[in-house]
Amino acid sequence: MLVVVFVEGIDKYANVYRRFMPELSTTFAYVLPLPLQVISRIFEDGRTVIVKFWGPDNRRNRLGIGTLLLFYQSGGAKSVIGEATIKKIEIGGANELLSQYGKKLILDKTELEQYIKKFPGREEKQLVALEILSPIRYDKPFVWAGSMTMMGKNLTKKEYISFFGS
């Protein structure tokens, strides 16, 4: 069964809302590590749905409509190369999400199957799908000086400003 956690309902000004109304969510921005070839599909192919397993650390519960996603290039330059805003969040099985989103997913069917097999025992677990709005690729990437986990990192508004400026 596909569960809609949040329903779309923001417009093209969502990034502005997030920056100036942080009280709408407990997380101001979320740094999401992805390989460059996957991030490129967002900017070059127009794919707008990110699928991911979430651990028990409750990070997914801190995300909401309008949360700013920062795309961190993992495995290479270790930098933030762009951003987008969460438009909708859904939880469902791989087949349900493939059926729902098809070519909008950042992973194709084979890659999604490989991703699931990478984590034994998760074949029956639910994935989180983040549909994004207004992706922007930065002209100049921001080098990430700190450490980054596979799960990513929640940023408060203060942390965001200290990293990116106002």
Backbone as JSON Lines, residues from 0, in Angstrom:
{"i":0,"aa":"M","n":[0.83,-1.18,0.0],"ca":[0.0,0.0,0.0],"c":[0.88,1.25,0.0]}
{"i":1,"aa":"L","n":[0.59,2.18,-0.87],"ca":[1.32,3.44,-0.96],"c":[0.69,4.44,-0.01]}
{"i":2,"aa":"V","n":[1.5,5.04,0.83],"ca":[1.0,5.98,1.82],"c":[1.51,7.37,1.48]}
{"i":3,"aa":"V","n":[0.61,8.31,1.33],"ca":[1.0,9.69,1.11],"c":[1.17,10.33,2.47]}
{"i":4,"aa":"V","n":[2.38,10.77,2.75],"ca":[2.67,11.37,4.05],"c":[2.31,12.85,4.03]}
{"i":5,"aa":"F","n":[2.71,13.53,2.99],"ca":[2.37,14.95,2.83],"c":[1.83,15.13,1.42]}
{"i":6,"aa":"V","n":[0.92,16.04,1.27],"ca":[0.32,16.28,-0.03],"c":[0.94,17.54,-0.62]}
{"i":7,"aa":"E","n":[1.17,17.51,-1.95],"ca":[1.77,18.68,-2.57],"c":[0.87,19.88,-2.38]}
{"i":8,"aa":"G","n":[1.48,21.03,-2.29],"ca":[0.69,22.22,-2.07],"c":[1.54,23.45,-1.89]}
{"i":9,"aa":"I","n":[2.71,23.46,-2.5],"ca":[3.55,24.64,-2.43],"c":[3.78,25.13,-3.85]}
{"i":10,"aa":"D","n":[4.24,26.33,-3.96],"ca":[4.42,26.89,-5.29],"c":[5.88,27.2,-5.56]}
{"i":11,"aa":"K","n":[6.13,27.95,-6.61],"ca":[7.51,28.23,-7.02],"c":[8.29,29.06,-6.01]}
{"i":12,"aa":"Y","n":[7.64,29.61,-5.0],"ca":[8.34,30.42,-4.01],"c":[8.7,29.63,-2.75]}
{"i":13,"aa":"A","n":[8.65,28.31,-2.83],"ca":[8.88,27.46,-1.65],"c":[10.23,27.7,-1.01]}
{"i":14,"aa":"N","n":[11.3,27.89,-1.81],"ca":[12.62,28.12,-1.23],"c":[12.63,29.39,-0.38]}
{"i":15,"aa":"V","n":[11.93,30.4,-0.83],"ca":[11.84,31.65,-0.08],"c":[11.12,31.4,1.24]}
{"i":16,"aa":"Y","n":[10.01,30.64,1.19],"ca":[9.28,30.33,2.42],"c":[10.18,29.62,3.41]}
{"i":17,"aa":"R","n":[10.94,28.63,2.96],"ca":[11.81,27.87,3.85],"c":[12.85,28.75,4.52]}
{"i":18,"aa":"R","n":[13.42,29.67,3.76],"ca":[14.49,30.49,4.31],"c":[14.0,31.5,5.33]}
{"i":19,"aa":"F","n":[12.79,32.01,5.13],"ca":[12.31,33.07,6.0],"c":[11.23,32.62,6.99]}
{"i":20,"aa":"M","n":[10.8,31.36,6.89],"ca":[9.8,30.83,7.81],"c":[10.23,29.45,8.3]}
{"i":21,"aa":"P","n":[11.39,29.34,8.96],"ca":[11.93,28.04,9.36],"c":[11.07,27.3,10.37]}
{"i":22,"aa":"E","n":[10.17,28.0,11.03],"ca":[9.33,27.35,12.02],"c":[8.35,26.36,11.4]}
{"i":23,"aa":"L","n":[8.25,26.33,10.07],"ca":[7.35,25.39,9.41],"c":[7.83,23.95,9.53]}
{"i":24,"aa":"S","n":[9.06,23.72,9.87],"ca":[9.61,22.38,10.0],"c":[10.75,22.42,11.01]}
{"i":25,"aa":"T","n":[11.07,21.26,11.6],"ca":[12.16,21.24,12.55],"c":[13.52,21.24,11.87]}
{"i":26,"aa":"T","n":[13.56,20.93,10.6],"ca":[14.8,20.95,9.83],"c":[14.71,22.06,8.8]}
{"i":27,"aa":"F","n":[15.69,22.94,8.79],"ca":[15.69,24.02,7.8],"c":[16.12,23.51,6.44]}
{"i":28,"aa":"A","n":[17.19,22.7,6.43],"ca":[17.69,22.12,5.18],"c":[18.23,20.73,5.49]}
{"i":29,"aa":"Y","n":[18.26,19.89,4.49],"ca":[18.78,18.54,4.64],"c":[19.82,18.29,3.56]}
{"i":30,"aa":"V","n":[21.03,17.91,3.98],"ca":[22.11,17.62,3.04],"c":[21.97,16.15,2.65]}
{"i":31,"aa":"L","n":[21.75,15.9,1.36],"ca":[21.5,14.55,0.86],"c":[22.66,14.11,-0.02]}
{"i":32,"aa":"P","n":[23.46,13.13,0.46],"ca":[24.58,12.66,-0.36],"c":[24.11,11.73,-1.48]}
{"i":33,"aa":"L","n":[24.55,12.02,-2.69],"ca":[24.22,11.21,-3.86],"c":[25.43,11.21,-4.8]}
{"i":34,"aa":"P","n":[25.62,10.13,-5.55],"ca":[26.69,10.14,-6.56],"c":[26.4,11.19,-7.63]}
{"i":35,"aa":"L","n":[27.45,11.74,-8.22],"ca":[27.3,12.8,-9.23],"c":[26.41,12.36,-10.39]}
{"i":36,"aa":"Q","n":[26.57,11.1,-10.85],"ca":[25.77,10.67,-12.0],"c":[24.27,10.65,-11.67]}
{"i":37,"aa":"V","n":[23.93,10.44,-10.4],"ca":[22.52,10.47,-10.0],"c":[22.04,11.91,-9.88]}
{"i":38,"aa":"I","n":[22.84,12.77,-9.29],"ca":[22.47,14.18,-9.19],"c":[22.29,14.79,-10.58]}
{"i":39,"aa":"S","n":[23.13,14.41,-11.51],"ca":[23.04,14.94,-12.88],"c":[21.69,14.64,-13.52]}
{"i":40,"aa":"R","n":[21.09,13.52,-13.16],"ca":[19.77,13.18,-13.73],"c":[18.7,14.18,-13.3]}
{"i":41,"aa":"I","n":[18.88,14.76,-12.14],"ca":[17.93,15.78,-11.68],"c":[18.03,17.01,-12.57]}
{"i":42,"aa":"F","n":[19.26,17.47,-12.81],"ca":[19.46,18.71,-13.55],"c":[19.4,18.53,-15.06]}
{"i":43,"aa":"E","n":[19.87,17.41,-15.57],"ca":[19.95,17.21,-17.01],"c":[18.75,16.47,-17.59]}
{"i":44,"aa":"D","n":[18.19,15.52,-16.83],"ca":[17.09,14.7,-17.35],"c":[15.74,15.09,-16.77]}
{"i":45,"aa":"G","n":[15.73,16.01,-15.82],"ca":[14.47,16.46,-15.23],"c":[13.8,15.44,-14.33]}
{"i":46,"aa":"R","n":[14.56,14.49,-13.79],"ca":[13.98,13.51,-12.87],"c":[13.76,14.19,-11.51]}
{"i":47,"aa":"T","n":[12.59,13.98,-10.94],"ca":[12.22,14.78,-9.77],"c":[11.81,13.97,-8.54]}
{"i":48,"aa":"V","n":[12.06,12.65,-8.55],"ca":[11.68,11.85,-7.39],"c":[12.89,11.06,-6.9]}
{"i":49,"aa":"I","n":[13.27,11.3,-5.66],"ca":[14.4,10.64,-5.01],"c":[13.83,9.55,-4.11]}
{"i":50,"aa":"V","n":[14.37,8.34,-4.21],"ca":[13.94,7.25,-3.33],"c":[15.1,6.86,-2.42]}
{"i":51,"aa":"K","n":[14.77,6.54,-1.17],"ca":[15.81,6.26,-0.2],"c":[15.25,5.44,0.95]}
{"i":52,"aa":"F","n":[16.09,4.53,1.48],"ca":[15.78,3.89,2.76],"c":[16.19,4.87,3.85]}
{"i":53,"aa":"W","n":[15.4,4.95,4.91],"ca":[15.75,5.8,6.03],"c":[15.98,4.94,7.25]}
{"i":54,"aa":"G","n":[17.0,5.25,8.0],"ca":[17.31,4.5,9.21],"c":[16.37,4.86,10.34]}
{"i":55,"aa":"P","n":[16.6,4.26,11.49],"ca":[15.73,4.49,12.64],"c":[16.0,5.8,13.37]}
{"i":56,"aa":"D","n":[16.86,6.66,12.82],"ca":[17.23,7.87,13.55],"c":[16.22,9.01,13.42]}
{"i":57,"aa":"N","n":[15.1,8.73,12.77],"ca":[14.0,9.69,12.75],"c":[14.23,10.91,11.86]}
{"i":58,"aa":"R","n":[15.24,10.9,11.0],"ca":[15.49,12.07,10.15],"c":[14.32,12.35,9.22]}
{"i":59,"aa":"R","n":[13.7,11.3,8.71],"ca":[12.61,11.51,7.76],"c":[11.47,12.27,8.4]}
{"i":60,"aa":"N","n":[11.27,12.08,9.72],"ca":[10.18,12.77,10.4],"c":[10.44,14.26,10.55]}
{"i":61,"aa":"R","n":[11.67,14.67,10.33],"ca":[12.0,16.09,10.43],"c":[11.84,16.8,9.09]}
{"i":62,"aa":"L","n":[11.6,16.04,8.04],"ca":[11.43,16.63,6.72],"c":[9.96,16.92,6.48]}
{"i":63,"aa":"G","n":[9.7,17.94,5.7],"ca":[8.33,18.28,5.38],"c":[8.26,19.01,4.05]}
{"i":64,"aa":"I","n":[7.08,19.3,3.65],"ca":[6.89,20.08,2.43],"c":[7.59,21.41,2.64]}
{"i":65,"aa":"G","n":[8.4,21.78,1.67],"ca":[9.13,23.03,1.75],"c":[10.52,22.91,2.34]}
{"i":66,"aa":"T","n":[10.88,21.73,2.88],"ca":[12.25,21.56,3.38],"c":[13.21,21.67,2.21]}
{"i":67,"aa":"L","n":[14.27,22.38,2.41],"ca":[15.29,22.56,1.39],"c":[16.21,21.35,1.37]}
{"i":68,"aa":"L","n":[16.4,20.73,0.19],"ca":[17.34,19.63,0.02],"c":[18.59,20.18,-0.63]}
{"i":69,"aa":"L","n":[19.73,19.85,-0.06],"ca":[21.02,20.25,-0.61],"c":[21.68,19.0,-1.17]}
{"i":70,"aa":"F","n":[22.06,19.01,-2.43],"ca":[22.65,17.84,-3.07],"c":[24.16,17.83,-2.88]}
{"i":71,"aa":"Y","n":[24.61,16.85,-2.1],"ca":[26.02,16.68,-1.77],"c":[26.6,15.62,-2.7]}
{"i":72,"aa":"Q","n":[27.63,15.98,-3.43],"ca":[28.28,15.03,-4.34],"c":[29.16,14.1,-3.52]}
{"i":73,"aa":"S","n":[28.73,12.86,-3.37],"ca":[29.5,11.9,-2.6],"c":[30.55,11.22,-3.48]}
{"i":74,"aa":"G","n":[31.57,10.71,-2.83],"ca":[32.57,9.92,-3.52],"c":[33.53,10.69,-4.4]}
{"i":75,"aa":"G","n":[33.45,11.98,-4.44],"ca":[34.34,12.73,-5.32],"c":[34.72,14.06,-4.72]}
{"i":76,"aa":"A","n":[34.14,15.1,-5.24],"ca":[34.5,16.46,-4.84],"c":[34.05,16.8,-3.41]}
{"i":77,"aa":"K","n":[33.16,16.01,-2.87],"ca":[32.64,16.27,-1.52],"c":[32.19,17.71,-1.36]}
{"i":78,"aa":"S","n":[31.26,18.07,-2.22],"ca":[30.75,19.43,-2.2],"c":[29.25,19.43,-2.44]}
{"i":79,"aa":"V","n":[28.6,20.52,-2.05],"ca":[27.18,20.71,-2.3],"c":[27.07,21.42,-3.64]}
{"i":80,"aa":"I","n":[26.38,20.78,-4.58],"ca":[26.37,21.31,-5.95],"c":[25.02,21.84,-6.4]}
{"i":81,"aa":"G","n":[24.0,21.73,-5.55],"ca":[22.7,22.26,-5.94],"c":[21.67,22.06,-4.83]}
{"i":82,"aa":"E","n":[20.45,22.48,-5.12],"ca":[19.37,22.4,-4.14],"c":[18.03,22.23,-4.83]}
{"i":83,"aa":"A","n":[17.06,21.83,-4.05],"ca":[15.66,21.74,-4.5],"c":[14.8,21.79,-3.24]}
{"i":84,"aa":"T","n":[13.51,21.86,-3.42],"ca":[12.57,21.9,-2.32],"c":[11.69,20.67,-2.37]}
{"i":85,"aa":"I","n":[11.38,20.11,-1.2],"ca":[10.49,18.96,-1.15],"c":[9.07,19.41,-1.47]}
{"i":86,"aa":"K","n":[8.48,18.75,-2.45],"ca":[7.11,19.04,-2.89],"c":[6.13,18.04,-2.27]}
{"i":87,"aa":"K","n":[6.55,16.76,-2.19],"ca":[5.68,15.71,-1.68],"c":[6.54,14.59,-1.11]}
{"i":88,"aa":"I","n":[6.06,13.93,-0.06],"ca":[6.76,12.8,0.53],"c":[5.8,11.62,0.57]}
{"i":89,"aa":"E","n":[6.26,10.48,0.05],"ca":[5.44,9.27,0.08],"c":[6.28,8.11,0.59]}
{"i":90,"aa":"I","n":[5.6,7.13,1.17],"ca":[6.24,5.91,1.63],"c":[5.58,4.76,0.91]}
{"i":91,"aa":"G","n":[6.4,3.86,0.35],"ca":[5.83,2.72,-0.35],"c":[6.89,1.72,-0.73]}
{"i":92,"aa":"G","n":[6.45,0.59,-1.25],"ca":[7.35,-0.43,-1.74],"c":[7.95,-0.01,-3.07]}
{"i":93,"aa":"A","n":[9.03,-0.68,-3.45],"ca":[9.73,-0.34,-4.7],"c":[8.82,-0.43,-5.9]}
{"i":94,"aa":"N","n":[8.05,-1.51,-6.02],"ca":[7.17,-1.67,-7.19],"c":[6.09,-0.6,-7.23]}
{"i":95,"aa":"E","n":[5.55,-0.26,-6.07],"ca":[4.53,0.79,-6.02],"c":[5.09,2.14,-6.48]}
{"i":96,"aa":"L","n":[6.29,2.45,-6.0],"ca":[6.91,3.73,-6.36],"c":[7.3,3.75,-7.83]}
{"i":97,"aa":"L","n":[7.78,2.61,-8.35],"ca":[8.09,2.53,-9.79],"c":[6.84,2.74,-10.62]}
{"i":98,"aa":"S","n":[5.76,2.12,-10.21],"ca":[4.49,2.27,-10.93],"c":[3.97,3.7,-10.84]}
{"i":99,"aa":"Q","n":[4.08,4.29,-9.67],"ca":[3.59,5.66,-9.45],"c":[4.39,6.7,-10.22]}
{"i":100,"aa":"Y","n":[5.73,6.57,-10.2],"ca":[6.58,7.65,-10.72],"c":[7.34,7.32,-12.01]}
{"i":101,"aa":"G","n":[7.58,6.05,-12.28],"ca":[8.26,5.66,-13.51],"c":[9.55,6.42,-13.78]}
{"i":102,"aa":"K","n":[9.6,7.12,-14.91],"ca":[10.82,7.83,-15.35],"c":[11.14,9.08,-14.53]}
{"i":103,"aa":"K","n":[10.26,9.45,-13.62],"ca":[10.56,10.58,-12.74],"c":[11.56,10.2,-11.65]}
{"i":104,"aa":"L","n":[11.67,8.89,-11.35],"ca":[12.6,8.42,-10.32],"c":[14.03,8.67,-10.76]}
{"i":105,"aa":"I","n":[14.9,9.01,-9.82],"ca":[16.31,9.23,-10.16],"c":[17.03,7.92,-10.45]}
{"i":106,"aa":"L","n":[16.45,6.79,-10.03],"ca":[17.01,5.48,-10.32],"c":[16.08,4.75,-11.28]}
{"i":107,"aa":"D","n":[16.66,4.04,-12.27],"ca":[15.81,3.21,-13.12],"c":[15.52,1.9,-12.39]}
{"i":108,"aa":"K","n":[14.72,1.03,-13.0],"ca":[14.28,-0.2,-12.33],"c":[15.46,-1.07,-11.9]}
{"i":109,"aa":"T","n":[16.44,-1.24,-12.78],"ca":[17.61,-2.08,-12.45],"c":[18.41,-1.48,-11.3]}
{"i":110,"aa":"E","n":[18.63,-0.18,-11.34],"ca":[19.38,0.49,-10.27],"c":[18.63,0.41,-8.94]}
{"i":111,"aa":"L","n":[17.31,0.55,-8.98],"ca":[16.52,0.45,-7.77],"c":[16.62,-0.95,-7.18]}
{"i":112,"aa":"E","n":[16.56,-1.96,-8.03],"ca":[16.72,-3.35,-7.56],"c":[18.1,-3.56,-6.95]}
{"i":113,"aa":"Q","n":[19.13,-3.01,-7.57],"ca":[20.5,-3.13,-7.02],"c":[20.61,-2.4,-5.67]}
{"i":114,"aa":"Y","n":[19.98,-1.25,-5.57],"ca":[19.99,-0.49,-4.32],"c":[19.35,-1.29,-3.2]}
{"i":115,"aa":"I","n":[18.23,-1.94,-3.51],"ca":[17.52,-2.74,-2.5],"c":[18.37,-3.94,-2.09]}
{"i":116,"aa":"K","n":[18.98,-4.62,-3.06],"ca":[19.81,-5.8,-2.77],"c":[21.07,-5.44,-1.99]}
{"i":117,"aa":"K","n":[21.48,-4.21,-2.09],"ca":[22.68,-3.74,-1.38],"c":[22.49,-3.83,0.14]}
{"i":118,"aa":"F","n":[21.25,-3.82,0.58],"ca":[20.91,-3.87,2.0],"c":[20.1,-5.13,2.28]}
{"i":119,"aa":"P","n":[20.77,-6.27,2.57],"ca":[20.05,-7.53,2.81],"c":[18.99,-7.38,3.9]}
{"i":120,"aa":"G","n":[17.85,-7.99,3.65],"ca":[16.74,-7.94,4.59],"c":[15.8,-6.78,4.36]}
{"i":121,"aa":"R","n":[16.12,-5.92,3.42],"ca":[15.26,-4.74,3.2],"c":[14.32,-4.9,2.01]}
{"i":122,"aa":"E","n":[14.28,-6.09,1.43],"ca":[13.43,-6.3,0.26],"c":[11.97,-5.96,0.55]}
{"i":123,"aa":"E","n":[11.54,-6.2,1.78],"ca":[10.15,-5.94,2.15],"c":[9.96,-4.59,2.86]}
{"i":124,"aa":"K","n":[11.04,-3.88,3.09],"ca":[10.96,-2.58,3.78],"c":[10.41,-1.53,2.83]}
{"i":125,"aa":"Q","n":[9.87,-0.5,3.43],"ca":[9.31,0.62,2.68],"c":[10.41,1.63,2.35]}
{"i":126,"aa":"L","n":[10.27,2.24,1.21],"ca":[11.17,3.32,0.79],"c":[10.45,4.65,0.97]}
{"i":127,"aa":"V","n":[11.22,5.7,1.12],"ca":[10.66,7.04,1.15],"c":[10.94,7.68,-0.2]}
{"i":128,"aa":"A","n":[9.91,8.25,-0.79],"ca":[10.05,8.97,-2.06],"c":[9.88,10.46,-1.78]}
{"i":129,"aa":"L","n":[10.88,11.23,-2.19],"ca":[10.83,12.68,-2.05],"c":[10.66,13.29,-3.44]}
{"i":130,"aa":"E","n":[9.49,13.84,-3.7],"ca":[9.29,14.54,-4.98],"c":[9.77,15.97,-4.76]}
{"i":131,"aa":"I","n":[10.59,16.44,-5.69],"ca":[11.21,17.76,-5.5],"c":[10.67,18.78,-6.49]}
{"i":132,"aa":"L","n":[10.88,20.02,-6.14],"ca":[10.41,21.16,-6.91],"c":[11.55,22.14,-7.11]}
{"i":133,"aa":"S","n":[11.63,22.74,-8.25],"ca":[12.58,23.82,-8.54],"c":[14.04,23.5,-8.27]}
{"i":134,"aa":"P","n":[14.57,22.42,-8.86],"ca":[16.0,22.14,-8.64],"c":[16.89,23.22,-9.25]}
{"i":135,"aa":"I","n":[17.92,23.6,-8.51],"ca":[18.88,24.62,-8.95],"c":[20.28,24.04,-8.83]}
{"i":136,"aa":"R","n":[21.04,24.1,-9.9],"ca":[22.45,23.69,-9.85],"c":[23.28,24.94,-9.63]}
{"i":137,"aa":"Y","n":[24.13,24.92,-8.62],"ca":[24.94,26.1,-8.32],"c":[25.99,26.32,-9.41]}
{"i":138,"aa":"D","n":[26.27,27.59,-9.68],"ca":[27.35,27.93,-10.62],"c":[28.69,27.45,-10.08]}
{"i":139,"aa":"K","n":[28.86,27.61,-8.77],"ca":[30.1,27.18,-8.13],"c":[29.73,26.31,-6.92]}
{"i":140,"aa":"P","n":[30.21,25.05,-6.89],"ca":[29.9,24.18,-5.75],"c":[30.48,24.72,-4.44]}
{"i":141,"aa":"F","n":[29.82,24.38,-3.34],"ca":[30.3,24.73,-2.01],"c":[31.01,23.51,-1.44]}
{"i":142,"aa":"V","n":[32.29,23.63,-1.17],"ca":[33.06,22.51,-0.62],"c":[32.61,22.26,0.81]}
{"i":143,"aa":"W","n":[32.32,21.0,1.13],"ca":[31.87,20.62,2.46],"c":[33.08,20.29,3.3]}
{"i":144,"aa":"A","n":[33.35,21.05,4.34],"ca":[34.56,20.88,5.14],"c":[34.41,19.78,6.2]}
{"i":145,"aa":"G","n":[33.22,19.53,6.65],"ca":[33.01,18.54,7.7],"c":[32.84,17.13,7.16]}
{"i":146,"aa":"S","n":[32.53,16.22,8.06],"ca":[32.29,14.84,7.65],"c":[30.83,14.69,7.2]}
{"i":147,"aa":"M","n":[30.58,13.63,6.43],"ca":[29.23,13.37,5.95],"c":[28.96,11.88,6.05]}
{"i":148,"aa":"T","n":[27.8,11.51,6.56],"ca":[27.42,10.11,6.62],"c":[26.6,9.75,5.38]}
{"i":149,"aa":"M","n":[26.38,8.45,5.17],"ca":[25.54,7.99,4.06],"c":[24.12,8.52,4.17]}
{"i":150,"aa":"M","n":[23.66,8.73,5.39],"ca":[22.29,9.18,5.62],"c":[22.11,10.67,5.38]}
{"i":151,"aa":"G","n":[23.19,11.42,5.35],"ca":[23.07,12.85,5.17],"c":[23.08,13.59,6.49]}
{"i":152,"aa":"K","n":[22.62,14.84,6.46],"ca":[22.69,15.67,7.66],"c":[21.58,16.7,7.67]}
{"i":153,"aa":"N","n":[20.93,16.82,8.82],"ca":[19.95,17.88,9.04],"c":[20.7,19.16,9.37]}
{"i":154,"aa":"L","n":[20.23,20.27,8.85],"ca":[20.82,21.57,9.18],"c":[19.75,22.48,9.77]}
{"i":155,"aa":"T","n":[20.12,23.15,10.85],"ca":[19.26,24.2,11.37],"c":[19.49,25.44,10.51]}
{"i":156,"aa":"K","n":[18.69,26.45,10.71],"ca":[18.88,27.69,9.95],"c":[20.24,28.3,10.27]}
{"i":157,"aa":"K","n":[20.64,28.25,11.54],"ca":[21.94,28.8,11.95],"c":[23.09,28.07,11.25]}
{"i":158,"aa":"E","n":[23.02,26.74,11.19],"ca":[24.06,25.96,10.51],"c":[24.09,26.26,9.02]}
{"i":159,"aa":"Y","n":[22.9,26.4,8.43],"ca":[22.8,26.72,7.01],"c":[23.47,28.07,6.71]}
{"i":160,"aa":"I","n":[23.15,29.07,7.52],"ca":[23.72,30.4,7.31],"c":[25.23,30.39,7.52]}
{"i":161,"aa":"S","n":[25.7,29.65,8.51],"ca":[27.15,29.62,8.75],"c":[27.88,28.96,7.58]}
{"i":162,"aa":"F","n":[27.23,28.03,6.91],"ca":[27.87,27.35,5.77],"c":[27.73,28.16,4.48]}
{"i":163,"aa":"F","n":[26.54,28.64,4.19],"ca":[26.26,29.3,2.91],"c":[26.18,30.81,2.98]}
{"i":164,"aa":"G","n":[26.15,31.37,4.17],"ca":[25.93,32.81,4.3],"c":[24.44,33.09,4.27]}
{"i":165,"aa":"S","n":[24.08,34.34,4.37],"ca":[22.65,34.69,4.39],"c":[22.13,34.66,3.01]}
